[in-house]
Amino acid sequence: MPASSDKAVNGPLAMAQEGIRLREAGDYAEAAGIFKTLIDDFPHLVYGWQEMAVLHALQGAAQPALRLFAQAFRTDPADFQPCKHLALHQIKLGLLRDARTTFKTHLAASPQNQALIDTYLDFIGFIEEYPEHRALALVNHIEKGGRFLSPALVEDRILTAVDAKTPLSLIRLGDGEGAWLFMDPAEEQKYARLYEANRRKTLKVWFGTDSHYKSPSFMATRQRLMRAIRNADIIGIPTGLRIAHEYKVSGLNGVPSSVNILRQLADAATNQYCTQDTHIDLHLRGFFPRLLAMPIEIGVISCHPDLGYRLAKSWGARVVQALIVPEEMGFTTVIDGLTAINGVSGMLDAHFPIVFNRIMETLRQGPLRARVWLVAAGYFGKIYCDAIRDSGAIALDIGSIVDGWSGNITRPYLARIQHFELA
């Protein structure tokens, strides 16, 4: 069938989707050919201009990408997608004034998007106040302060606590926790729309709904999170590489959440720190099998009912307590090769407040049977770690690595599942 007939049958949207598929597969030349055809044959549509711009950006051609993004936006200023693509690319290039103009131009064509545009304008303001070099300086301040631990030193701290029978809490702070940190009232007001958007987004990831937003009971957990951070012996924080990545992709949540974690901890006097990916480092160093082979009682908190059995079978762990929590409810389909695990816990009760209150009551009863706890429970896991520490035990926040142990690829780092899955 002639090419013109193919276009007549498939249409420009189908062509754009095929070009995107080829681009994501790394076949840039073929993708570029399709996008050029779209530009030549359908110049009044955004598809060709926008997707060719994305292709150029992926190849590091920032200025050609900028011109193409601008053309896509001029093609349809009322469409938010080309507006967002252009503005975020301008932000990456440091053209913050131009990005503001782009958003305001779109708003003139689509006034119904006022709330959405206000969020992005807050984001631009945040980046103006905390540019990348300032964020990296915060990382450097913490890492050079004498309290940043290598993976080997994290291991030593844990094993010392095991031998000495002293309590310890290791927690890791990510975008979700960063979004929910307390900031001073003036800043909360200054970036109110950005912070609200990010907080609602995290709630939807955790619960599948943002209905807990501003509920007094959930808001009270923020105080408990702050207490858990103050009491933690070791805190996993964003690294310089993570910060650089978030600024590179203009992460609407990743930038302010990561920066606010560092701001909260920059002058803390008692905590020690490590990378927020320390759970991966410890696994790849073979630390967990060595730890669990020791003659100590183990507790687990996760959404995987068979995790204790797997740890006992593979590494000889003496699992004496296992508390089950619901999985994150915000993802229900397989996306980009990542596995959705909805339903894996078999629980019908919501994590908050029902399961949360039940687990906190269990952890408060003490003394706990288990000496070392492996905790994989997201935001609430940090609070569980604090309660475990209060009981005199050791709590290790190991997060999504338990998905890999259970054979589920829920994060990109778990793609090489053979390095993580247990028997």
Secondary structure, 3 states (H helix, E strand, C coil): CCHHHHHHHHHHHHHHHHHHHHHHCCCHHHHHHHHHHHHHHCCCCHHHHHHHHHHHHHCCCHHHHHHHHHHHHHHCCCCHHHHHHHHHHHHHCCCHHHHHHHHHHHHHHCHHHHHHHHHHHHHHHHHHHCCHHHHHHHHHHHHCCCCECCHHHHHHHHHHHHHHCCCEEEEECCHHHHHCCCCCHHHHHHCHHHHHHHHHHHHHHHHCCCCCCCCHHHHHHHHHHHHHHHHCCEEEECCHHHHHHHHHCCCCCHHHHHHHHHHHHCCCCCCEEEECCHHHHHHHCCHHHHHHCCCCEEEEEECCCCHHHHHHHHHCCEEEEEEECCCCCCCCCCECCECCCCCCCCCCCCHHHHHHHHHHHHHHHCCCCCCEEEECCHHHHHHHHHHHHHCCCEEEECCCHHHHHCCCCCCHHHCCHHHCCCC
